[in-house]
Amino acid sequence: MTHSWRGEFDPPSREMIDTFVDETMYALPHVVAHSGKDVESDVLEAWRRYAHLYYATLATLELPSSDEIAEFEQVARRRLHQSVGLEDLHAAFRRGARILLEHALMRVDPVDAGMVASITMEFADQMTTAAERAYLEEQRSMSATESDYTVELLLQLFRGEVRLEDAKVPMAPVHGYDFARTYTVVSFAPSARATPMRHASGPELLPMLGTVLRSVLPFALQVQRDDDTLTVLVPGDAVSNLAKLLTRMLSGKFNGTLRAGISIPTAGLAGVLPSAEQATRARRVGEVLQPDVLVHVWDHVRALDIFRGANEVETYVEEQLGPLIQHDKRKGTQLVETLAAFLEANGNRKTAARNLTVHINTLDYRLRQIRSILGDEIFAERSFAAHLAVRLFPLYRAQNLPPERSLGPNPYPDRAGEVTTATNASAV
């Protein structure tokens, strides 16, 4: 500082400092409200040291040293642990500076009043800035600790090492993840079909993904699981927007090498396990049914997931389409794909032929073959059952055909690319 006294400065007595402390505490009773004697004593002593430091600044016309400031950085950290909010801390420093200035102006020559006001502003700004910085640093440190605890808790739940009723949730929403809020679970894993990115294999992609997610979804909670998947809890219930965001991210930064599944929104710690299962099932089933889609939403695939086991899928599909499947195997025809395209087009022959990239006469010939094999009712009262069966057919053939066998075109070429043979029953 470049100030100098023109008049005389009369240092305060201990009684005056005690008066300042009393006035400051009286003005801010909420800072120590509901606190024990230890906290109140700590606050009183901090104000006493603050006043001494302020008057030392006036006497020497030098701002506090880094060591002196460090003392009040520790005070700010303690206030966080004493549940004092940052706004209360700011208010306390502002009020304290005003009271100190009022006391100081009563003890200086009027010609120095402007200088004292300027020094007080510099002093208060330096102390408040340092205290805020320390408070926020401590808050981030505590948040990271609570986040680590929550991640470990979720890992134990996923592994079955701890029961839900025994789980102790961190003190959210102040420091930990707030399970009282609505959240959505996302499951990420490397695609079984995509070629890994250059210089990164499948499992190595997940740490890279975690880094990107911290910038894209900074408030999400990430759990790297033992099965080389990443489970992420995302605050909020905007599933459609989340799916669009993740699709852009996976197609851009990761070149389609990862797949994601999104659960329906939930709340409470009890919702974690079922929602994580939903997200996992959405990703696995969705990748088989629509392999070119990067992000699968549980609500979109849940109807097909009523067939949870491989045997259930096989039984249902063969009941509805068995003769057609056998004909395709023996003759190398594509009648199942033709039926799927025809039903998907709601019986519109031109649309079905266009989607199959065949002449409409070829389509008509195939439809006559289908009628001769399955009967005319396949397009009447059995149409819903047949439609469901052809929707399940990608799951069926992924489970039943050997890897070296060509699978033919995808039943839904307008919605997904070719279904490859990399997926087996255990993948779903």
C-alpha positions in Angstrom: 0.0 0.0 0.0 1.1 3.6 -0.7 -0.7 5.2 2.2 0.8 7.4 5.0 -0.7 8.8 8.2 -1.2 12.6 8.3 -2.7 12.5 11.7 -2.3 10.2 14.7 -3.5 6.6 15.0 -4.7 5.5 18.5 -4.4 1.7 18.7 -7.5 0.1 20.2 -7.6 -1.4 23.7 -8.6 -5.0 24.5 -11.9 -3.7 25.7 -12.6 -2.1 22.4 -11.8 -5.3 20.5 -14.1 -7.3 22.9 -16.8 -4.7 22.1 -16.3 -5.3 18.4 -16.5 -9.0 18.8 -19.7 -8.7 20.8 -21.3 -6.4 18.2 -20.3 -8.8 15.3 -21.7 -11.8 17.1 -24.9 -10.0 17.9 -25.3 -8.9 14.3 -24.8 -12.5 13.1 -26.4 -14.8 15.6 -27.3 -17.4 12.9 -23.6 -18.2 12.4 -23.3 -19.9 15.8 -27.0 -20.8 16.1 -27.5 -24.4 17.3 -23.8 -24.8 17.7 -22.0 -26.1 20.8 -19.7 -24.1 23.1 -16.6 -25.3 21.2 -17.9 -23.8 18.0 -19.0 -20.6 19.7 -15.6 -20.2 21.3 -13.8 -20.9 18.0 -15.9 -18.1 16.3 -15.2 -15.6 19.1 -11.5 -16.2 19.0 -11.4 -15.9 15.2 -13.1 -12.5 15.3 -10.7 -11.4 18.0 -7.7 -12.4 15.8 -9.4 -10.7 12.8 -9.7 -7.5 14.7 -6.1 -7.6 15.9 -4.9 -8.3 12.3 -7.0 -5.4 11.0 -5.6 -2.9 13.5 -2.1 -4.1 12.8 -2.8 -3.4 9.2 -3.8 0.2 10.0 -0.8 0.6 12.3 1.8 -0.6 9.8 -0.1 0.3 6.6 0.8 -3.1 5.3 -1.7 -5.8 4.3 -1.5 -9.2 6.1 1.2 -11.6 5.2 0.6 -15.0 3.6 1.1 -16.7 6.9 -1.5 -14.5 8.6 -3.9 -15.1 5.8 -3.4 -18.8 6.0 -4.7 -18.7 9.6 -8.0 -17.4 8.3 -8.1 -19.9 5.4 -8.1 -22.6 8.1 -10.9 -20.7 9.9 -12.9 -20.9 6.6 -12.3 -24.6 6.3 -13.5 -25.1 9.9 -16.6 -23.2 9.2 -17.5 -25.6 6.4 -17.2 -28.5 8.9 -19.3 -26.5 11.3 -22.1 -26.3 8.7 -21.7 -22.6 8.2 -22.8 -21.7 4.6 -20.6 -19.8 2.2 -23.2 -16.9 2.1 -23.1 -16.7 5.9 -19.4 -16.6 5.8 -19.5 -13.7 3.2 -22.0 -11.9 5.3 -19.9 -12.3 8.4 -16.8 -10.8 6.8 -18.7 -7.9 5.3 -20.4 -7.1 8.5 -17.2 -7.4 10.4 -15.4 -5.1 8.1 -18.1 -2.4 8.4 -18.0 -2.6 12.2 -14.2 -2.4 12.3 -14.3 0.6 10.0 -16.9 2.4 12.2 -14.7 1.8 15.2 -11.5 2.9 13.4 -13.0 6.1 12.1 -13.8 7.1 15.7 -10.1 6.9 16.6 -8.4 8.6 13.6 -7.9 12.2 12.5 -10.7 13.2 10.0 -8.0 14.0 7.5 -7.1 10.2 7.4 -10.7 9.0 7.1 -10.5 8.4 3.4 -7.3 6.5 3.7 -8.7 4.3 6.5 -11.8 3.5 4.4 -9.6 2.5 1.4 -7.3 0.3 3.6 -10.4 -1.4 5.1 -11.7 -2.2 1.7 -8.4 -3.7 0.6 -8.1 -5.6 3.8 -11.7 -7.0 3.6 -11.3 -8.0 0.0 -8.1 -9.8 0.6 -9.4 -11.7 3.6 -12.8 -12.5 2.0 -11.2 -13.8 -1.2 -8.7 -16.0 0.7 -11.5 -17.4 2.9 -13.8 -18.1 0.0 -11.0 -19.9 -1.9 -10.2 -22.1 1.1 -13.8 -22.8 1.8 -14.5 -24.0 -1.8 -11.3 -26.0 -1.9 -12.3 -27.8 1.3 -15.8 -28.3 -0.1 -14.4 -29.9 -3.3 -12.1 -32.1 -1.2 -15.1 -33.3 1.0 -17.2 -33.8 -2.1 -14.6 -36.0 -3.7 -14.3 -38.0 -0.5 -18.0 -38.5 -0.2 -18.2 -39.4 -3.9 -15.5 -42.0 -3.5 -17.4 -43.5 -0.6 -20.6 -43.5 -2.6 -18.9 -45.2 -5.6 -17.5 -47.9 -3.2 -21.0 -48.4 -1.7 -22.5 -48.9 -5.1 -19.8 -51.3 -6.1 -20.6 -53.4 -3.0 -24.3 -53.3 -3.8 -23.6 -54.5 -7.4 -21.4 -57.3 -6.1 -23.9 -58.3 -3.5 -21.4 -57.6 -0.7 -23.8 -55.4 1.3 -27.5 -55.5 1.7 -29.6 -52.5 0.7 -31.0 -52.1 4.2 -27.4 -52.0 5.7 -26.2 -49.4 3.2 -25.3 -46.0 4.7 -26.0 -43.2 2.3 -23.6 -40.1 2.5 -24.8 -36.8 3.8 -26.3 -35.6 0.5 -27.2 -33.1 -0.8 -24.4 -31.1 0.8 -21.4 -33.3 -0.1 -22.5 -36.6 -1.4 -24.7 -37.8 -4.3 -28.3 -36.9 -3.5 -30.4 -40.1 -3.9 -33.5 -38.3 -3.0 -33.4 -36.6 -6.4 -34.7 -38.2 -9.5 -31.9 -39.8 -11.5 -31.4 -42.0 -14.6 -28.9 -44.8 -14.8 -26.8 -45.3 -17.9 -24.8 -48.5 -18.7 -21.8 -48.1 -21.1 -19.8 -51.0 -22.6 -17.6 -51.6 -25.7 -19.6 -52.8 -28.6 -19.1 -56.4 -29.6 -19.3 -55.4 -33.2 -17.3 -52.2 -33.5 -13.6 -52.1 -34.3 -11.7 -50.6 -31.3 -10.4 -47.1 -31.7 -6.8 -46.7 -32.8 -4.4 -47.0 -29.8 -7.3 -48.1 -27.5 -8.9 -51.6 -26.9 -12.4 -52.1 -25.6 -11.7 -51.9 -21.8 -9.3 -49.1 -22.3 -12.1 -47.0 -23.8 -14.0 -46.7 -20.5 -11.4 -44.6 -18.6 -11.3 -42.3 -21.6 -15.1 -42.2 -21.6 -15.1 -41.3 -17.9 -12.9 -38.3 -18.6 -15.2 -37.1 -21.3 -18.3 -37.6 -19.2 -16.9 -35.5 -16.4 -17.0 -32.5 -18.7 -20.2 -33.4 -20.4 -22.1 -34.5 -17.3 -20.2 -33.0 -14.4 -22.8 -33.9 -11.7 -23.1 -37.5 -12.7 -21.7 -40.3 -10.5 -19.5 -42.9 -12.3 -19.0 -46.5 -11.2 -16.4 -48.6 -13.0 -17.7 -52.1 -12.5 -15.8 -55.4 -12.5 -17.4 -56.7 -15.8 -15.7 -53.9 -17.9 -18.8 -51.8 -17.9 -19.3 -48.2 -16.7 -22.5 -47.4 -14.8 -23.4 -43.7 -14.5 -26.1 -42.1 -12.4 -27.3 -38.9 -14.1 -29.4 -36.4 -12.2 -32.7 -35.6 -13.8 -35.4 -37.4 -15.9 -34.9 -36.0 -19.4 -34.3 -39.4 -21.0 -34.8 -38.2 -24.6 -32.4 -35.3 -24.3 -29.9 -37.5 -22.5 -30.1 -40.1 -25.3 -29.4 -37.4 -27.9 -26.5 -36.0 -26.0 -24.9 -39.4 -25.5 -25.5 -40.4 -29.2 -23.6 -37.3 -30.3 -20.8 -38.0 -27.9 -20.4 -41.7 -28.8 -20.6 -41.1 -32.5 -18.2 -38.2 -32.4 -15.5 -38.8 -29.8 -15.6 -42.6 -29.8 -16.5 -43.3 -33.4 -19.3 -45.7 -32.5 -17.1 -48.1 -30.5 -19.2 -47.9 -27.4 -22.9 -48.7 -26.7 -25.1 -47.3 -24.0 -28.4 -48.3 -22.3 -30.6 -45.9 -20.4 -33.0 -46.8 -17.6 -36.3 -45.2 -16.8 -36.0 -42.4 -14.2 -36.0 -43.4 -10.5 -35.2 -42.1 -7.1 -33.8 -43.4 -3.8 -31.0 -45.8 -3.2 -33.4 -48.7 -3.6 -33.8 -47.8 -7.3 -30.1 -48.2 -8.1 -30.0 -52.0 -8.7 -33.2 -52.4 -10.7 -32.4 -49.3 -12.8 -28.8 -50.5 -13.4 -30.3 -53.8 -14.6 -32.7 -51.9 -16.9 -29.8 -49.9 -18.4 -27.8 -53.1 -18.9 -30.7 -55.0 -20.5 -31.5 -52.0 -22.8 -27.9 -51.9 -24.0 -27.5 -55.6 -24.6 -30.9 -56.3 -26.1 -30.9 -53.1 -28.1 -27.5 -53.8 -29.6 -28.8 -57.2 -31.0 -32.1 -55.7 -32.3 -30.6 -52.5 -33.6 -26.8 -52.9 -33.9 -26.2 -49.5 -35.6 -28.0 -47.6 -32.8 -25.5 -46.3 -30.2 -27.9 -45.5 -27.3 -30.8 -47.7 -26.4 -33.6 -46.7 -24.1 -35.2 -49.2 -21.8 -38.7 -47.9 -22.6 -38.1 -48.8 -26.2 -37.0 -52.4 -25.8 -38.8 -53.4 -22.6 -41.7 -55.0 -24.5 -39.3 -57.4 -26.2 -37.6 -58.2 -22.9 -40.5 -60.2 -21.6 -38.6 -63.1 -23.2 -35.7 -63.0 -20.7 -34.3 -66.4 -21.4 -32.8 -67.9 -24.6 -35.3 -70.8 -24.4 -38.3 -68.5 -24.2 -37.2 -66.6 -27.3 -36.4 -69.8 -29.2 -39.8 -71.4 -28.3 -41.9 -68.4 -29.2 -40.1 -67.7 -32.5 -40.1 -71.3 -33.6 -43.8 -71.6 -32.7 -44.7 -68.7 -35.0 -42.0 -68.9 -37.7 -40.4 -72.4 -37.4 -41.4 -73.7 -40.9 -40.3 -70.4 -42.5 -36.9 -70.5 -40.7 -36.3 -74.1 -41.8 -37.2 -73.2 -45.4 -34.7 -70.3 -45.3 -32.0 -72.6 -44.0 -32.6 -75.4 -46.6 -33.2 -73.2 -49.6 -31.1 -70.1 -48.8 -34.1 -67.9 -49.2 -35.0 -64.8 -47.2 -38.6 -65.3 -46.4 -38.3 -64.3 -42.7 -36.7 -61.0 -43.7 -39.4 -60.5 -46.4 -42.2 -61.1 -43.8 -40.5 -58.7 -41.4 -40.3 -56.0 -44.1 -43.9 -56.5 -45.1 -45.2 -56.3 -41.6 -43.0 -53.3 -40.8 -44.5 -51.5 -43.8 -48.0 -52.2 -42.5 -48.8 -54.3 -45.5 -47.7 -51.7 -48.1 -46.1 -53.8 -50.9 -44.3 -50.9 -52.5 -42.7 -49.7 -49.3 -41.7 -53.3 -48.4 -40.2 -53.9 -51.8 -38.3 -50.7 -51.7 -36.9 -51.5 -48.2 -35.8 -54.9 -49.4 -34.4 -53.4 -52.6 -36.3 -56.0 -54.7 -38.8 -55.7 -57.5 -42.4 -55.8 -56.4 -43.0 -59.0 -58.4 -40.2 -60.6 -56.4 -41.9 -59.5 -53.2 -45.3 -60.9 -54.4 -43.6 -64.2 -55.2 -42.1 -64.4 -51.8 -45.4 -63.5 -50.1 -47.1 -66.3 -51.9 -44.3 -68.7 -50.6 -44.9 -67.4 -47.1 -48.7 -68.0 -47.4 -48.1 -71.5 -48.7 -45.8 -72.3 -45.8 -47.5 -70.6 -42.8 -51.1 -70.2 -44.2 -53.2 -67.2 -45.1 -53.9 -66.4 -41.4 -50.3 -65.2 -41.0 -51.5 -61.8 -42.4 -54.7 -61.8 -40.5 -55.4 -62.8 -36.9 -51.8 -64.0 -36.4 -50.3 -60.8 -37.6 -49.5 -59.4 -34.2 -47.9 -62.7 -33.1 -46.0 -62.9 -36.3 -44.9 -59.2 -36.0 -43.6 -59.9 -32.5 -41.8 -63.0 -33.6 -40.0 -61.2 -36.4 -39.0 -58.5 -34.0 -37.5 -61.2 -31.8 -35.8 -62.9 -34.7 -32.5 -61.1 -34.4 -32.2 -62.5 -30.8 -33.2 -65.9 -32.0 -30.6 -66.2 -34.7 -27.9 -64.6 -32.6 -28.5 -67.5 -30.2 -29.0 -70.3 -32.7 -26.8 -69.8 -35.8 -23.1 -70.7 -35.7 -20.7 -67.7 -36.1 -19.5 -68.7 -39.5 -23.0 -68.8 -41.0 -24.2 -65.8 -43.0 -27.2 -64.3 -41.4 -28.6 -62.5 -44.4 -30.0 -59.0 -44.3 -31.4 -57.4 -41.2 -35.2 -57.7 -40.8 -35.3 -53.9 -40.2 -32.9 -52.4 -42.7 -34.4 -48.9 -42.4 -33.6 -48.8 -38.6 -30.4 -50.8 -38.2 -27.4 -52.2 -40.0 -26.6 -55.9 -40.5 -26.8 -58.1 -37.4 -23.5 -59.8 -37.0 -22.8 -63.1 -35.3 -20.6 -61.8 -32.5 -23.5 -61.8 -30.1 -24.5 -65.0 -28.3 -27.1 -65.9 -25.7 -24.9 -65.0 -22.8 -24.5 -61.5 -24.2 -28.2 -60.8 -23.7 
